[in-house]
Amino acid sequence: MSMTATAALQKGPDLAELKARQHGAWSAGDYAVVGSTLQLVGENLCEALDLRSGERVLDVAAGNGNVSLAAARRWCEVTSTDYVPALLARAKERAKANGFSIDFQEADAEALPFADGSFDVVVSTFGVMFTPDQEAAASEMLRVCRNGGKIGLANWTPQGFIGQMFKTVGRHLPPPAGAKSPALWGTRERLDELFGAGAASIKASPRNHVFRYRSPAHFIEVFATYYGPMVKAVAALGEEKREALLADINELIDGLNRAEDGTMIVPGEYLEVVIVKR
């Protein structure tokens, strides 16, 4: 290994560059098409948090607003944030269609524009786990949550379907050297590292979201067309390598698919997390 490469590894990844790349990925495609199929996760998280009407709820990296809508259905005062304006626009459309009043604000999960202790509950489903600076994002969620308040998360696990898909993509298109895997948020060990010092308690329960699609080919088509990171990965590969990636994803699905009628029914494990702040 060259001295330059060794120095780069010791210094760690360029977080600003990584954030710019991720912003581009999440701005590609149309995550709302995929995100809307995950609505049940947000509903279940709100029940796990035992939300009460009137509570101030912040949704971090809200995407198309699944948890924002779920909290609004429970008559909470909801602020929904993301750093991709197009996603917030889709969430705003959903809120208007449902007749909910939600405060939508563009915001970076690693530098939230809110005062300390501004919210009773801070939530994120499959969102904050993708931040480049994981420590900063966790610290910000703790900061803006009041003492005795709750933080609720839904994070894909490394061993679950989506975690394995991340690994599959990584074999074909390796991430930047030193970048931490988003799937670390789906482990109790990493949650303790990120939140333990500021938490009175952490409850992490394995759950499954079942991916139901017309067929494995349909799932791959939807993700390759609308799921930003997959859109970028497919675009970055030449035709031969692209076909190899999609074939490996298809093989992964075949090994997990419990449908026998040509459709796709694949359980996707995630951690449902409830943290009580000290």
Stockholm file with secondary structure:
# STOCKHOLM 1.0

chainA/1-278         MSMTATAALQKGPDLAELKARQHGAWSAGDYAVVGSTLQLVGENLCEALDLRSGERVLDVAAGNGNVSLAAARRWCEVTSTDYVPALLARAKERAKANGFSIDFQEADAEALPFADGSFDVVVSTFGVMFTPDQEAAASEMLRVCRNGGKIGLANWTPQGFIGQMFKTVGRHLPPPAGAKSPALWGTRERLDELFGAGAASIKASPRNHVFRYRSPAHFIEVFATYYGPMVKAVAALGEEKREALLADINELIDGLNRAEDGTMIVPGEYLEVVIVKR
#=GR chainA/1-278 SS CCHHHHHHHHHCCCHHHHHHHHHHHHHSSCHHHHHGGGHHHHHHHHHHTTCCTTCEEEESSCTTTHHHHHHHTTTCEEEEEESCHHHHHHHHHHHHHHTCCCEEEECBTTBCCSCTTCEEEEEEESSGGGCSCHHHHHHHHHHHEEEEEEEEEEEECTTSHHHHHHHHHHHHSCCCTTCCCGGGGGSHHHHHHHHGGGEEEEEEEEEEEEEEESCHHHHHHHHHHHCHHHHHHHHHSCHHHHHHHHHHHHHHHHHHCCCSSSSEEEEEEEEEEEEEEC
#=GC SS_cons         CCHHHHHHHHHCCCHHHHHHHHHHHHHSSCHHHHHGGGHHHHHHHHHHTTCCTTCEEEESSCTTTHHHHHHHTTTCEEEEEESCHHHHHHHHHHHHHHTCCCEEEECBTTBCCSCTTCEEEEEEESSGGGCSCHHHHHHHHHHHEEEEEEEEEEEECTTSHHHHHHHHHHHHSCCCTTCCCGGGGGSHHHHHHHHGGGEEEEEEEEEEEEEEESCHHHHHHHHHHHCHHHHHHHHHSCHHHHHHHHHHHHHHHHHHCCCSSSSEEEEEEEEEEEEEEC
//
